Amino acid sequence: MNLRRLFTAVAIAAASAVATHAQTTPLGPIVLVLPASPRTLALGDVGVTSRDDDVLFFNPAQLAVATGYSASVERFSSNVALTSLSAVTRFNGGGIGLGMRMANYYLPGAATTLPAAPTTIPGLFESGTTPATSVELSAGLAQVIKGWRVGAAGELAEDQDVGNRFARGLLDVGVSKQVFGSYTVGASVQNIGQDFEEEIVATELNTGRRESVNLPRMATLGISRGGPVGEFDLFGTAAVSWNRDNSLYPAGGLEVNYSWLSGYNIALRAGGRRPLPGEEAFTAGAGFTMDRLSIDYALETLSGGRIGNRLGLRIR
């Protein structure tokens, strides 16, 4: 299979799994569109060709070469936090990954219908008194088949407050390959599953109408390359995603690494993206590695002058 056939196959998959009529229905659960790790966030939130364990949340095919265990926390505000955990282990020439993302926030009032849960980042900042969570649990498997990395991940995603729970099983699929020596290309289709649709409580509104929330299905094509330039190691990555609103969302980032002693490394990162509602374009971050332990920090600019700060630990 060559690159032209890969992109053609992904385009067909994207057309069937992502494209719909003009999107007006809210998207959710919100956790599915939030960042997964500080390193990818600093690089424009591009992870489709990553080799870190959090690639489980971007492209399960890369589990075949990913390594490590990591945990990270991001603070959006005093009452909104996002936690992520992920791990990868080798299996039969490929890899198995497990992961979890959870957003904790407060609703303005008691939730009685699906749209009460936030479906955009600004909705997270509508402070209230009702505690709520948005959770994703993932398990993925990847294998190398005739030089191609092929992977799939099953997920359980849900929005939950004190009186309601809305959950769905989802599927992510992906492929990737090393090409032209130092380039990695990857493609994934994410959040394949049945949309949410629930009956409104009849005693509350006395109607028979229904409310729905659509899954944020997304197809992504990406490329990355890394290598030495003088005393530094550079890594660049870029991707374009086709989201359910029938829009293209390009993003990318650059990482500069410097090592002064074997096993010790510092990294500076910067990225840009076409923002989703509530986001701004600029991301940045830094990292410090000592042997197998890495400490990473990232920030993302958000609407209203807010900044999301993310800190993580990774063991390779």
N, C-alpha and C positions, 0 to 999 in steps of 0.2 A: 504494500500500500504506500503511495507517495503522498506528499503534502496536499496536492490538489484534491485527491480523493478524500483525504481526511477532512478538509474544510468543506467539501461538498456534502459529506455525510453528516457533519455537525450542523450545517445549514438546514438540511432536511429535518434533522431531529429538532432543531430549534423552532422551525416553522410549525411543526406539529405539536410540540410541547409548550411553546411560549406564546406564539402569536395568537391574538384573539382580536375581537373588535376593539374599538377605542376604549381604553380602560377608565372606568369611572367608579367601580366598586373598590372599597378599601382593601388594602393588602395586609396580610398578617399570617402567623404571629410575628410581632415586631422583632423578636430575637433573631429571626432569619436574615434580617438586613443589617444587623449590627456587627461591628468588628469582632475578629476572633483572636488576634494576638498583637503585641506591640510592634514586632518587626514588620509584618505585612501592613499594618495600619500606617506606619511611617513611610512605606513605599507606595502610598496611594491606595492602600487596602487591596493590593494585587497579590494573590497567592496561588494562581492556577498552575504555576510551574515551580512552586516552592519545594524545598527538600526538608523542611522542618515538619514536626509532627502535626502542627495545626493545619497542614494542607488537607487534612480530612474534611475541613469545612469549605474547601474551595474546589478540589479536584481529587477524588479518591484514587485515581490512577497513579499519582505520585507517591502513594503509600509504598509502592514497590521499591523506592529508593530513599524514602524519608527515614529520619532517625530522631530519637529523643523523647523526652517527657517534659511537659511544661504546664505552668499555671500562670494566669494573669488576671488583673483586676483593673477596671476602668471606672472612674468617677465622672459622671456627667454633671452632677449637681449634688447638693447635700443629701438629697433623698432618692437619687437614682444611681444605681451601680450595676455593672456588668462583670460577671465572673466567667472565666473559661478554663477548662482542663482538657488535656489531650495527651495521648501516648501512642507510640508505634512500636511494634516488635516484628522481627523477621519471621516469615512463614513460607516454607516450600518454594523458595526462590523469589518470593514476593513479600508482602507485608500485610499486617492486620493493625487497624487503628481503632481506638475508642476515644470518645470525646463528649464533653458537655459544655453548653453555654447557658447561662441563666441571667436574666435581667430582673432586678428588683426595683419596684417603683410604687407609687401610691396613686390610686384613682380619685378623682374629684368627689365621687359619690359611690354608692353601692351599684355594682354592675348587674344589670338584668338582661342585657342583650349583647350579642357579639360586638357591635361597634363601640361598646363602652371601653373595651381594651384599646390602647393606643395603636394606630396603624401607621404612624409617621413619627419621626424623632421628636418634633415639637410636642406631640401628645404626651411624651414622657415627662415633660416639664410642667404639666397641669397638676400642680401639687394638690393633694387631698388627704383624706384620713383612712381610706380603705387600702390595706396592703395587697399587692398583687405581684405575680411573677409571670415571666414568659420564658419557657424552657425548651431546649433542644438537646436530645440524647442521640448520639450517633455511633454507629459501628460500621467499619468499612473493610474491604478486602481488595487487594490488587495483585496481579500476576503479570509476568512478562511473557508475551506470546509473539514469537517471530520478530523479536526486537521492539515490539510495541508494548508499552505499559497500559494495561486495561484494568479499570477498577469500578467498583460500585459501593455505595454506602446506603444503609437503611437508617431512617431517623424517626423519632417520635417528637413532634413539636406540639406545644400546648400553651394556651393562655389560661391563667387561673387566678381567681380571687377568693374571698372567704365563702362565697356561695355558688360559684360557677366554675366549670372546667370544660374547655373546648380543646380537643386533641385530635391529631391526624398523624397517620403513618406516611412517610415520604420516602422518595428514592432519588439519589444522585448517581450519575454515571459520568465516566470520563476516560480519556485516552491521553497519552503523552509519549514523546520520543526525543532522544538526543539526535540532533542533525548537524551537519556541517562542522563536526568536531566539538565546538564549544557552545552551541545553541541548544536550548530546550524549548520545544513547542508543546502546548497542551490545549485541550478543549474539554469543556464539561457542560452538562445540562443539569440544573439543580432544582430541587423542590417540586418534583413530579409527584402529584397526588390529587386527591379529591378536595375541592374547595369546601369551605365551611358554609353551612346554611342551617339556621336554627329558627324554630317557631318562637315568636314573641309571646310572653306570658299573657294569656287571654284576659285574666282578671285585672291586669294592669292597664292595657290599652284597648281591650275589648275589640280587637280586630283579628283577622285571619292572615294578615300579610306576614311575609318572612323577611328576615335580614340576612345578608351574606357577607363574608369576607373571603377574598380570593388569596390563594397562596402566591407568594412572590416568585413565580417561576422565572428562570434566568438561564441563558446560554452564554458561555464565555469562551473566547479564543485568546490565547496569550503566548508570549515569547519572553525568554530571558537569556542573558549571557553574562558570564563572569570570567575574570582573568587579571593577571598582573599588569600594571602600568608603572614602571619605575619601582619606587619603594612601596607603592600602594597596590591593593587589590580592589578592583572595581566590580560592581555587580549592578546591572541594569535590567529592569523588567517593565513590560507594558502589556496591556490587555484591553479588549473592548467587549462589553457585555450588552446583550440584547435582552432587555427586560420586558415584562408583561405589558407595560404601557406602550410597547412598540417603538421605544426610543433606544438609541445607542448611547452607552455610557463608557467613554474611553478613560483610562487611568494609567499611571505609570510612576516609576520611582527610580532613584539612583542611590547606591550605597557605596561609601568609601571606607575601606578597612586599612588599618595600619597595625603592624605587629613589630615590636621592638625586641621580643624575646619569645622563643618557642613556647607555644601554648597560651600566650598573652596577646590580646587583640582589642583594639577600640574601633568602633564603627560610628560614622555619622550618616544619617539618612534623610532624604527629603522626597516628597511625592506630590502629585497633583491628581485630581479626579474631576469628572463632571458630577457635581453634587446631587444627591437625592434631597427631597424636601427636609429641611432642618440642618443640612450639612453645608459647609463651605468647601472651597476647592483645595486648600493647602493642608498638607500633613508633614510631620517631621519627627525625628527621633534620634536616639543614640543607643549604643550598646557597649558592654564591657564583657570580655570573655577571659576566664582563667581556667585553663585546662578544659574540663568538660562542663563547667558551669558558666552560664551566660546570664547577665542582668540586662534587661532591655527596657527602654522607656520610649513612649510615643505620645504625641499630642495631635489632636485633630481640631480644626476650626469648625465651629457650629454657628448656626444663625443666632441673631440676637446678641452677638459678641461673646458667646459662650465658648469655652475650650474644654474638650474632653481629654483627661490625662490618664494614660494607661501604663502600668508597671507590671513586668513579668519576670519569672525565673524559668530557665530552661536547663535541663541536664541532657547532654548528648552521650 
